Amino acid sequence: MSINRIEQTRRKLLSQGKKIINLSSGNPNEWGIFFKNKTVNSFIKKYFASSPAYEPLPFGNYGTRLSLQNFTSPPSPLAVLKGVPKKTNQIKAENIALTSGTSESYFHLFRILNGEILLPRPGYPLFNEIARLSQTNLKWYDLDPQSRWQINEANLTKNITDKTKAIVLVSPNNPTGTVLNKKSLQTVIKIAEQKNLSIISDEVFCEYFFEKGKFPHIMSLKTNVPIYTLNGISKTYALPGYKLGWIMMKNVTEETKEELERSLDALLSSNQIAQALLPVLLKNGANFIAKNTQRLKQNRQTMKDVFSQIKDLNYQPCQGGFYTFIHIKNLPTDDETFTIKLMEKTGIFVHPGYFYDYDNQGHNNKENIYIVISLLPPPAQFKKYLTQIKNFIQEVRMS
């Protein structure tokens, strides 16, 4: 596989000793964000000393799964925060499976659903590789930029075939920062009911929700269609190295659960120490989430302040998660060249839209540039980076 021009440039600059700032990175650790908690640290030391025995369970430790049930179901006070209706206990421990992160969750689900999967565009760059490894066929439906990247019912329906098995939702979305509203979720449910499809809802950023009210979880809506929601500790608690995710299932047949169990049993890759740690994280992580949310909100406001000064730059403010999708119009260049020149001039590396299968009629199409920016950097540095981008855009306009 050939290396694209952007990556070639990045490697060349690094070989010359130039510092490159990956302003599209969603890795919290890369930006100095780490989960530091005395209770958690003490637990890890105690666990290493007292519980070394290996427990090869396909769905993962039952106590850990039970903690997730309690985390998302009444009477837990967190259930109200997460938008689960009162008097509802939807997600039993028996319907939760632990995995080695969300990418592995996708791999297992793609494999057992055994058919064509519909994915949102713009979308996560690694879907194609996960599909190749799981021998799955992918097809894309377009999110609607005119409605803040919500679901376009006509476009989604048009892309369903007799081979389609599931619709994937990503909310908050990577890279647009959109949170699917209740209307969009109900639209997907209606289509899934009509076409006899499953729904996979990726909610790995859901704890970072910036709008008023409760986060709209698809699990909270009434339906009989099979729903799988994905989450993990990588983003929520800035612990990507612990490699722990989970799949929550609703309306899934016992036969499908057994097939998932066989797939998980073949790998048994979920980290046992991380499994044991999860209940402690759920109990002690609220302050960390609140602090990180304030940092993200501050950077979102800084983006608004700086980018409001740039002519013909449009974007929808991030509703949740770490990313924002930027549209710059009327520049005498294309997004690939823009990305390369920005990196050469400032050392700032952003991702162009075509990395997310949103190439606007080809990434060499001039005058409509799309880039992805992460909201994770320290606030003072973030303002500096955005100002450098603003100045670079003005230079390009004058050239």
Protein Blocks (a to p, Z undefined) as FASTA:
>chain_A
ZZdfklmmmmmmmmnopacddfkbcbfklnopacddfklmmmmmmmmmmmmcccddfkbp
fklmmmmmmmmpcfbfklmmnopaehiafbgfklcccdebjklmmmmmmmmnopaddddd
dddfklmmmmmmnopacddddddfknoopacfklmmmmpcfkbfbdcddddddfkopacd
fklmmmmmmmmmmnopacdddfklmmmccbecjdddfklpgcfbdcdddddfklmnopak
nopaddddehiafklmmmmmmmmmmnopacfklmmmmmmmmmmmmmmmmmmmmmmmmmmm
mmmmmmmmpghiacdddfbdjbdcdddehiabdfklmmmmmmmmnopacddfklnopagg
pakbghiacddddfkbcfklmmmmmmmmmmmmmmmmmZZ
